[in-house]
Amino acid sequence: QVQLVESGGGLVQPGGSLRLSCAASGSIFSINVMAWFRQAPGKEREFVATITWNSGSTYCADSVKGRFNISRDNAKNTVYLQMNNLKPEDAAVYYCAAKRSGSFRSPYDYWGQGTQVTVSS
């Protein structure tokens, strides 16, 4: 079993920055890929970014490339999402996810509870 706990959400003005954290615990040795997703009210869940746990290889969605950065701290078993130049359309509940498979199309096995990001003046 793996537990994921997100933190760092809050209110930020457009153009501001925020860093989200996802702390993993439990059977973390089973994790291959970790990711961030987001879901705004009335919209479908949207992929944001992934990072391979062992290699550190990253991939970001086109909508956030150049503004967001995903990284990890192996010593702390934590993945971060650094969000810069935030826009109102970035407002959503952000979820951390992890999966044991390295396949791009395989489903995620574990999900955090989500953290709210609000972008408003």
Secondary structure, 3 states (H helix, E strand, C coil): CEEEEEECCEEECCCCCEEEEEEEEECHHHCCEEEEEEECCCCCCEEEEEEECCCCCEEECCCCCCCEEEEEEHHHCEEEEEECCCCHHHCEEEEEEEECCCCCCCCCCEECCCEEEEECC
